[in-house]
Structures are given as structure tokens and as C-alpha cells.
Amino acid sequence: MPQRSADRDALRSEAAGRPFSPVIALLTVSSVWDAHLGAALKPLGLTTRKYGLLAHIRATPDISFSELARRSQITVQTAHTAVHALVDDGMVSDGTAIPGAPSHLRMTEKGARALTEADSRLADLDTALGTQAPAFAAALRGMHEEPVGAK
């Protein structure tokens, strides 16, 4: 139960003379659930990053590496590396693939099947988090679209 683990960590910090840090608590909870998502995606040949990239490619067929990197908040080089792995796995095709020419990335049927299954596994994790920590899950609603601290 991630929320209880974060509460225990906070109590230990306070007992050690350090004040409670909501940022550290959030990072702890995030780490636990990222590990759960990673474990759920691994059998599909996906990581959390590849899952996000594949979702962006589904949402915007023919997306360029530059736009994909911008939307994913990663470097273009990191996007290239991850997408090339998705191409090698048969989940994405690059309609151009000519050095120096803009790429036109598209999801393949294999990628669509993997993404559909990944979405289902994510929904199961969302349900588990909502069941284990309903107030926390409710507090997170909308933060993806307008994250706290974003400028």
C-alpha cells in the first residue's frame, strides 16, 4: 500500500528531526506505482517511456521526432533511441526513414495490440490506486493536464 509506506517514511523523517516533505512523499509514492506499471508493461515489451511514446504516436500519426520529444519532455536523441527500439520490435514504422528527412512515425498493428493491452493494465492499476487511496487518487485528478509547479 503505497500511501501507508509514504506515511511511514514521513513519520520516520519527523522522528529523525526532519520535517515532513510532501515532495519526498509524492516521489516515494510515484516510485512505487512506477514500479508496478513497469512490471505490468514488461511482458508487452514496453517500458513506461515507450508506452507514453507509443500513445503519442497513436494520437498523432506521422508525428516527427522533434514533436514527439517536445510532448514527452525528453531530448530528440532520447526519442530517437526509444522509437528505434519500438521500430525494431515491430510496434512503430517510420514512413520516411531517410537521414536528414523529417520522419513520419506511425503505430503498427502489433503496436496497437500492445498499446490496447497496456491501457487495460494501466486501468487495473488506476482501479487499485483508487481503491487503496481514494482521497489521494481524487486529489490527483486534473494534475496531468495542469501540473502543480508548471509555468
N, CA and C of each residue as an Amber inpcrd file, in Angstrom:
protein
   453
   0.8370000  -1.1760000   0.0000000   0.0000000   0.0000000   0.0000000
   0.8810000   1.2370000   0.0000000   1.0540000   1.8350000  -1.1210000
   1.9870000   2.9390000  -1.2650000   1.7280000   4.1110000  -0.3320000
   0.4800000   4.4880000  -0.1370000   0.1900000   5.6350000   0.7050000
   0.6660000   5.3820000   2.1240000   0.4260000   4.1990000   2.6420000
   0.8600000   3.8820000   4.0040000   2.3710000   3.8670000   4.0960000
   3.0580000   3.3880000   3.0610000   4.5170000   3.3850000   3.0330000
   5.0320000   4.8180000   3.0910000   4.4160000   5.7110000   2.3330000
   4.8200000   7.1120000   2.3390000   4.5740000   7.7190000   3.7190000
   3.4410000   7.3610000   4.3450000   3.1550000   7.8500000   5.6940000
   4.2170000   7.3710000   6.6780000   4.6150000   6.0860000   6.5710000
   5.6620000   5.5590000   7.4600000   6.9730000   6.2970000   7.2440000
   7.3220000   6.5450000   5.9800000   8.5490000   7.2770000   5.6810000
   8.4990000   8.6790000   6.2800000   7.3570000   9.3210000   6.1670000
   7.2120000  10.6620000   6.7190000   7.3670000  10.6420000   8.2360000
   6.7690000   9.6460000   8.8840000   6.8940000   9.5380000  10.3390000
   8.3410000   9.3020000  10.7390000   9.0500000   8.4650000   9.9860000
  10.4610000   8.2250000  10.2850000  11.2610000   9.5120000  10.1380000
  10.9790000  10.2950000   9.0960000  11.6850000  11.5590000   8.8900000
  11.4210000  12.5140000  10.0400000  10.1520000  12.6080000  10.4420000
   9.8060000  13.5030000  11.5540000  10.4590000  13.0270000  12.8470000
  10.5200000  11.7050000  13.0440000  11.1480000  11.1530000  14.2410000
  12.6490000  11.4230000  14.2290000  13.2460000  11.5080000  13.0590000
  14.6800000  11.7690000  12.9490000  14.9790000  13.2670000  13.0190000
  13.9700000  14.0840000  13.2610000  14.1680000  15.5120000  13.3850000
  14.0030000  16.2890000  12.0970000  13.6280000  15.6150000  11.0250000
  13.3920000  16.3080000   9.7550000  11.8920000  16.5110000   9.5970000
  11.4760000  17.6590000   9.0820000  10.0400000  17.8750000   8.8730000
   9.5170000  17.0100000   7.7240000   8.2310000  16.7610000   7.7630000
   7.5670000  16.0310000   6.6890000   7.7390000  16.7980000   5.3850000
   8.0370000  16.0840000   4.3060000   8.1770000  16.6950000   2.9880000
   7.1410000  16.0910000   2.0510000   6.1480000  16.8790000   1.6370000
   5.1800000  16.3430000   0.6820000   5.8340000  15.9770000  -0.6510000
   6.8980000  16.6600000  -1.0320000   7.5890000  16.3420000  -2.2860000
   8.2180000  14.9530000  -2.1840000   8.9110000  14.6770000  -1.0780000
   9.5320000  13.3660000  -0.9050000   8.4610000  12.2890000  -0.8160000
   7.3640000  12.5670000  -0.1370000   6.2690000  11.5930000  -0.0470000
   5.7100000  11.3010000  -1.4410000   5.5120000  12.3470000  -2.2460000
   4.9940000  12.1600000  -3.6010000   5.9680000  11.3570000  -4.4550000
   7.2600000  11.6470000  -4.3340000   8.2600000  10.8940000  -5.0900000
   8.2920000   9.4290000  -4.6680000   8.1110000   9.1610000  -3.3840000
   8.0830000   7.7840000  -2.8890000   6.8860000   7.0380000  -3.4610000
   5.7160000   7.6480000  -3.3800000   4.5060000   7.0280000  -3.9220000
   4.6490000   6.8310000  -5.4280000   5.1820000   7.8300000  -6.1050000
   5.3830000   7.7430000  -7.5560000   6.3060000   6.5860000  -7.9150000
   7.3610000   6.4290000  -7.1710000   8.3160000   5.3570000  -7.4360000
   7.6680000   3.9810000  -7.2970000   6.8630000   3.8220000  -6.2700000
   6.1880000   2.5390000  -6.0460000   5.2510000   2.2160000  -7.2050000
   4.4390000   3.1820000  -7.6210000   3.4760000   2.9300000  -8.6860000
   4.1360000   2.8470000 -10.0530000   5.2620000   3.5580000 -10.2430000
   6.0180000   3.4140000 -11.4870000   6.5580000   1.9880000 -11.6010000
   6.9970000   1.4280000 -10.4700000   7.4830000   0.0410000 -10.4860000
   6.3500000  -0.9220000 -10.8220000   5.1600000  -0.6800000 -10.2860000
   4.0030000  -1.5240000 -10.6190000   3.6840000  -1.4400000 -12.1130000
   3.6890000  -0.2190000 -12.6470000   3.3970000  -0.0470000 -14.0750000
   4.4850000  -0.6990000 -14.9190000   5.7320000  -0.5100000 -14.5430000
   6.8290000  -1.1290000 -15.2750000   6.7100000  -2.6450000 -15.3220000
   6.3370000  -3.2390000 -14.1870000   6.1680000  -4.6950000 -14.1330000
   4.9990000  -5.1490000 -15.0080000   3.9420000  -4.3540000 -15.0600000
   2.7760000  -4.7030000 -15.8830000   3.0830000  -4.5710000 -17.3770000
   3.9450000  -3.6280000 -17.7350000   4.2650000  -3.3770000 -19.1470000
   5.3660000  -4.2850000 -19.6910000   6.2350000  -4.7540000 -18.8230000
   7.3990000  -5.5270000 -19.2660000   7.0360000  -6.7230000 -20.1490000
   6.0240000  -7.5450000 -19.7910000   5.6890000  -8.6760000 -20.6610000
   5.2210000  -8.2620000 -22.0650000   4.8270000  -7.0090000 -22.2170000
   4.3710000  -6.4980000 -23.5120000   5.5290000  -5.9300000 -24.3280000
   6.7320000  -5.9400000 -23.7570000   7.8800000  -5.3610000 -24.4320000
   7.9310000  -3.8520000 -24.3210000   7.2420000  -3.3070000 -23.3280000
   7.1850000  -1.8560000 -23.1500000   7.7810000  -1.4410000 -21.8160000
   8.2760000  -0.2130000 -21.7860000   8.6370000   0.4690000 -20.5570000
   7.6330000   1.6040000 -20.3900000   7.6950000   2.2760000 -19.2710000
   6.8140000   3.4240000 -19.0790000   7.0510000   4.4610000 -20.1750000
   8.3140000   4.7330000 -20.4980000   8.6270000   5.7250000 -21.5380000
   8.1050000   5.2680000 -22.9010000   8.3600000   4.0150000 -23.2760000
   7.9000000   3.5150000 -24.5750000   6.3750000   3.5390000 -24.6530000
   5.7220000   3.2360000 -23.5470000   4.2620000   3.2880000 -23.5010000
   3.7760000   4.7050000 -23.8110000   4.3860000   5.7030000 -23.1750000
   3.9990000   7.0870000 -23.4190000   4.2570000   7.5100000 -24.8520000
   5.4100000   7.1200000 -25.3920000   5.7320000   7.4630000 -26.7780000
   4.7490000   6.8200000 -27.7450000   4.4420000   5.5590000 -27.5080000
   3.5030000   4.8540000 -28.3700000   2.1210000   5.5120000 -28.3200000
   1.7090000   5.9570000 -27.1480000   0.4180000   6.6500000 -27.0230000
   0.4230000   7.9680000 -27.8010000   1.5330000   8.6970000 -27.7550000
   1.6270000   9.9410000 -28.5390000   1.5820000   9.6470000 -30.0340000
   2.2530000   8.5750000 -30.4490000   2.2600000   8.2120000 -31.8730000
   0.8580000   7.8030000 -32.3170000   0.1350000   7.0890000 -31.4510000
  -1.2520000   6.7280000 -31.7880000  -2.1030000   7.9880000 -31.9310000
  -1.9240000   8.9280000 -31.0260000  -2.7500000  10.1410000 -31.0250000
  -2.4370000  11.0610000 -32.1980000  -1.1900000  11.0070000 -32.6950000
  -0.7720000  11.9030000 -33.7710000   0.0250000  11.1270000 -34.8090000
  -0.6600000  10.3790000 -35.6750000   0.0770000   9.6730000 -36.7350000
   0.9130000  10.6510000 -37.5550000   2.0610000  10.1870000 -38.0120000
   3.0160000  10.9840000 -38.7880000   3.7330000  12.0400000 -37.9500000
   3.7040000  11.8890000 -36.6400000   4.3950000  12.8230000 -35.7520000
   5.8990000  12.7560000 -36.0180000   6.5560000  13.8770000 -35.8810000
   8.0090000  13.9280000 -36.0720000   8.7080000  13.6100000 -34.7490000
   9.9930000  13.2810000 -34.8430000  10.7730000  13.0360000 -33.6280000
  10.8220000  14.2910000 -32.7580000  10.9540000  15.4530000 -33.3740000
  11.0330000  16.7020000 -32.6100000   9.7560000  16.9420000 -31.8160000
   8.6180000  16.7650000 -32.4690000   7.3420000  16.9690000 -31.7810000
   7.1280000  15.9040000 -30.7160000   7.4920000  14.6760000 -31.0100000
   7.3600000  13.5940000 -30.0410000   8.2060000  13.8870000 -28.8100000
   9.4200000  14.3490000 -29.0130000  10.3030000  14.6840000 -27.8900000
   9.7210000  15.8380000 -27.0750000   9.2180000  16.8590000 -27.7600000
   8.6300000  18.0070000 -27.0520000   7.4590000  17.5760000 -26.1850000
   6.5650000  16.7860000 -26.7480000   5.3850000  16.3390000 -25.9980000
   5.7480000  15.4200000 -24.8360000   6.8310000  14.6770000 -25.0020000
   7.2430000  13.7270000 -23.9700000   8.2180000  14.3360000 -22.9690000
   8.6170000  15.5740000 -23.2150000   9.5530000  16.2910000 -22.3600000
  10.8720000  15.5330000 -22.2170000  11.3790000  15.0550000 -23.3650000
  12.6680000  14.3780000 -23.4330000  13.4560000  14.9870000 -24.5950000
  14.7150000  14.6280000 -24.6880000  15.5200000  15.1340000 -25.8030000
  15.1680000  14.3810000 -27.0840000  15.4880000  14.9960000 -28.2110000
  15.2580000  14.3450000 -29.5000000  16.0930000  13.0720000 -29.5860000
  17.3080000  13.1000000 -29.0550000  18.1660000  11.9180000 -29.0800000
  17.5350000  10.7690000 -28.2900000  16.9600000  11.0630000 -27.1260000
  16.3030000  10.0410000 -26.3240000  15.0920000   9.4840000 -27.0600000
  14.3400000  10.3720000 -27.7220000  13.1880000   9.9240000 -28.5070000
  13.6420000   9.0000000 -29.6330000  14.7130000   9.3620000 -30.3290000
  15.2400000   8.5160000 -31.4020000  15.5840000   7.1270000 -30.8790000
  16.2850000   7.0670000 -29.7630000  16.7030000   5.7770000 -29.1970000
  15.4940000   4.9110000 -28.8570000  14.5250000   5.4770000 -28.1630000
  13.3480000   4.7150000 -27.7550000  12.4990000   4.3040000 -28.9520000
  12.3190000   5.2080000 -29.9010000  11.4970000   4.8930000 -31.0800000
  12.1790000   3.8310000 -31.9370000  13.4830000   3.9060000 -32.0650000
  14.1830000   2.8770000 -32.8420000  13.9860000   1.4970000 -32.2140000
  13.9400000   1.4510000 -30.8850000  13.6490000   0.1730000 -30.2170000
  12.2240000  -0.2870000 -30.5430000  11.2690000   0.6550000 -30.5870000
   9.8970000   0.3030000 -30.9520000   9.8100000  -0.1450000 -32.4140000
  10.5970000   0.4700000 -33.2900000  10.6450000   0.0560000 -34.6920000
  11.2220000  -1.3530000 -34.7820000  12.3310000  -1.5930000 -34.0640000
  12.9620000  -2.9180000 -34.0650000  12.0100000  -3.9930000 -33.5410000
  11.1300000  -3.6210000 -32.5970000  10.1520000  -4.5560000 -32.0320000
   8.9060000  -4.6880000 -32.9070000   8.8400000  -3.9270000 -34.0000000
   7.7060000  -4.0150000 -34.9080000   6.4610000  -3.2790000 -34.4370000
   6.6090000  -2.3540000 -33.4750000   5.4490000  -1.6280000 -32.9470000
   5.2250000  -0.2830000 -33.6190000   6.2730000   0.2390000 -34.2660000
   6.2040000   1.5460000 -34.9190000   6.8790000   1.4290000 -36.2820000
   6.3710000   2.1670000 -37.2450000   7.0470000   2.2610000 -38.5370000
   7.3710000   3.7230000 -38.7840000   8.4580000   3.9380000 -39.4920000
   8.8770000   5.2800000 -39.8710000   8.6970000   5.3720000 -41.3760000
   7.6960000   6.1200000 -41.7980000   7.3500000   6.1990000 -43.2090000
   8.4140000   6.8170000 -44.0770000   9.3790000   7.4940000 -43.4800000
  10.4230000   8.1200000 -44.2710000  11.7390000   7.3880000 -44.0840000
  12.2430000   7.4010000 -42.8640000  13.4920000   6.7200000 -42.5040000
  14.6500000   7.0540000 -43.4410000  14.6940000   8.2840000 -43.9180000
  15.7930000   8.7550000 -44.7550000  16.5750000   9.7720000 -43.9240000
  17.8630000   9.5640000 -43.7380000  18.6430000  10.5130000 -42.9380000
  18.4650000  11.9390000 -43.4370000  18.1790000  12.8400000 -42.5180000
  18.0120000  14.2510000 -42.8420000  16.5960000  14.6410000 -43.2060000
  15.7460000  13.6530000 -43.5410000  14.3510000  13.9610000 -43.9020000
  13.4740000  13.8470000 -42.6590000  12.4160000  14.6420000 -42.5880000
  11.5130000  14.5220000 -41.4390000  10.8840000  13.1260000 -41.3950000
  10.7990000  12.5800000 -40.2040000  10.2000000  11.2580000 -40.0440000
   8.6940000  11.3720000 -39.9620000   8.0370000  10.2940000 -40.2950000
   6.5890000  10.1990000 -40.2020000   6.2900000   8.8990000 -39.4590000
   6.1970000   9.0200000 -38.1380000   6.0530000   7.8480000 -37.2890000
   4.5980000   7.4110000 -37.2060000   4.3970000   6.1070000 -37.3290000
   3.0610000   5.5140000 -37.2170000   3.1420000   4.2360000 -36.4090000
   2.0690000   3.9510000 -35.7080000   1.9670000   2.7230000 -34.9430000
   1.5500000   1.5900000 -35.8710000   2.1400000   0.4120000 -35.6770000
   1.7720000  -0.7670000 -36.4620000   0.6410000  -1.5060000 -35.7530000
   0.1370000  -2.5460000 -36.3910000  -0.8920000  -3.3880000 -35.7520000
  -0.3580000  -4.0010000 -34.4590000   0.8920000  -4.4580000 -34.5010000
   1.4980000  -5.0300000 -33.2840000   1.5480000  -3.9790000 -32.1790000
   1.9200000  -2.7670000 -32.5380000   1.9560000  -1.6760000 -31.5660000
   0.5780000  -1.3630000 -31.0190000  -0.4330000  -1.3900000 -31.8950000
  -1.8100000  -1.1210000 -31.4620000  -2.2900000  -2.1790000 -30.4740000
  -1.9630000  -3.4420000 -30.7510000  -2.3560000  -4.5150000 -29.8190000
  -1.6550000  -4.3470000 -28.4730000  -0.3630000  -4.0420000 -28.5110000
   0.3890000  -3.8540000 -27.2650000  -0.1520000  -2.6630000 -26.4840000
  -0.4760000  -1.5810000 -27.1880000  -0.9790000  -0.3870000 -26.5160000
  -2.3570000  -0.6310000 -25.9120000  -3.2080000  -1.3640000 -26.6010000
  -4.5260000  -1.6960000 -26.0550000  -4.3910000  -2.5120000 -24.7740000
  -3.4960000  -3.4980000 -24.7870000  -3.2730000  -4.3130000 -23.5830000
  -2.6410000  -3.4750000 -22.4700000  -1.7140000  -2.5970000 -22.8320000
  -1.0870000  -1.7240000 -21.8310000  -2.1270000  -0.8030000 -21.1940000
  -3.0290000  -0.2660000 -22.0110000  -4.1000000   0.5900000 -21.4880000
  -4.9550000  -0.1740000 -20.4800000  -5.2360000  -1.4360000 -20.7730000
  -6.0320000  -2.2690000 -19.8690000  -5.3040000  -2.4950000 -18.5490000
  -4.0110000  -2.7570000 -18.6420000  -3.2170000  -2.9760000 -17.4210000
  -3.1100000  -1.6930000 -16.6080000  -2.9900000  -0.5630000 -17.2790000
  -2.9730000   0.7150000 -16.5750000  -4.3140000   0.9520000 -15.8750000
  -5.4060000   0.6300000 -16.5330000  -6.7290000   0.8030000 -15.9190000
  -6.8380000  -0.0340000 -14.6480000  -6.2760000  -1.2430000 -14.6610000
  -6.2820000  -2.0830000 -13.4570000  -5.4940000  -1.4220000 -12.3340000
  -4.3530000  -0.8320000 -12.6670000  -3.5570000  -0.1360000 -11.6460000
  -4.2790000   1.1130000 -11.1460000  -4.9490000   1.8280000 -12.0380000
  -5.7240000   3.0010000 -11.6280000  -6.8140000   2.6050000 -10.6370000
  -7.4700000   1.4940000 -10.9140000  -8.5120000   0.9930000 -10.0080000
  -7.9090000   0.6340000  -8.6570000  -6.7620000  -0.0300000  -8.6730000
  -6.1100000  -0.4200000  -7.4200000  -5.7270000   0.8070000  -6.6020000
  -5.1550000   1.8170000  -7.2440000  -4.7910000   3.0310000  -6.5120000
  -6.0360000   3.7220000  -5.9670000  -7.0720000   3.8070000  -6.7790000
  -8.3160000   4.4340000  -6.3360000  -8.9580000   3.7030000  -5.1700000
  -8.7940000   2.3840000  -5.1310000  -9.3420000   1.5800000  -4.0380000
  -8.5000000   1.7390000  -2.7740000  -7.1760000   1.7220000  -2.9440000
  -6.2730000   1.7880000  -1.7940000  -6.1580000   3.1870000  -1.2060000
  -6.2590000   4.1940000  -2.0260000  -6.0880000   5.5740000  -1.5600000
  -7.0320000   6.4950000  -2.3220000  -8.3450000   6.3850000  -2.0570000
  -9.3120000   7.1490000  -2.8550000  -9.1360000   8.6660000  -2.7630000
  -8.8290000   9.1930000  -1.5930000  -8.6670000  10.6460000  -1.4700000
  -7.4480000  11.1150000  -2.2640000  -6.3800000  10.3340000  -2.2120000
  -5.1680000  10.6770000  -2.9500000  -5.4410000  10.6410000  -4.4530000
  -6.1040000   9.5750000  -4.9140000  -6.4240000   9.4520000  -6.3380000
  -7.3000000  10.6210000  -6.7870000  -8.2720000  10.9980000  -5.9640000
  -9.1540000  12.1190000  -6.3160000  -8.3630000  13.4310000  -6.3620000
  -7.4080000  13.6000000  -5.4440000  -6.6060000  14.8270000  -5.4140000
  -5.7390000  14.9540000  -6.6650000  -5.3800000  13.8330000  -7.2660000
  -4.5290000  13.8530000  -8.4590000  -5.2930000  14.1890000  -9.7400000
  -6.6230000  14.0520000  -9.6920000  -7.4250000  14.2860000 -10.8930000
  -7.1620000  15.6890000 -11.4560000  -6.8640000  15.7650000 -12.7200000
  -6.6360000  17.0440000 -13.3850000  -5.2010000  17.5350000 -13.3230000
  -4.3760000  16.9370000 -12.4660000  -2.9950000  17.4140000 -12.3360000
  -2.1400000  17.0790000 -13.5530000  -2.5280000  16.0790000 -14.3180000
  -1.7720000  15.7470000 -15.5250000  -1.9030000  16.8610000 -16.5520000
  -3.1060000  17.3900000 -16.6640000  -3.3560000  18.4520000 -17.6380000
  -2.7730000  19.7820000 -17.1740000  -2.8040000  20.0370000 -15.8690000
  -2.2770000  21.2790000 -15.3170000  -1.4480000  20.9490000 -14.0830000
  -0.2080000  20.4690000 -14.2960000   0.6070000  20.0460000 -13.1570000
   0.9510000  21.1950000 -12.2120000   0.9840000  20.8930000 -10.9290000
   1.3930000  21.8580000  -9.9350000   2.8570000  22.1870000 -10.1950000
   3.1940000  23.4480000 -10.1780000   4.5700000  23.8690000 -10.3960000
   4.8960000  24.1690000 -11.8420000   3.9720000  23.8720000 -12.7500000
   4.2140000  24.1610000 -14.1670000   4.1190000  25.6670000 -14.3820000
   4.9390000  26.1580000 -15.2840000   4.9370000  27.6150000 -15.5470000
   4.1370000  27.9360000 -16.7580000
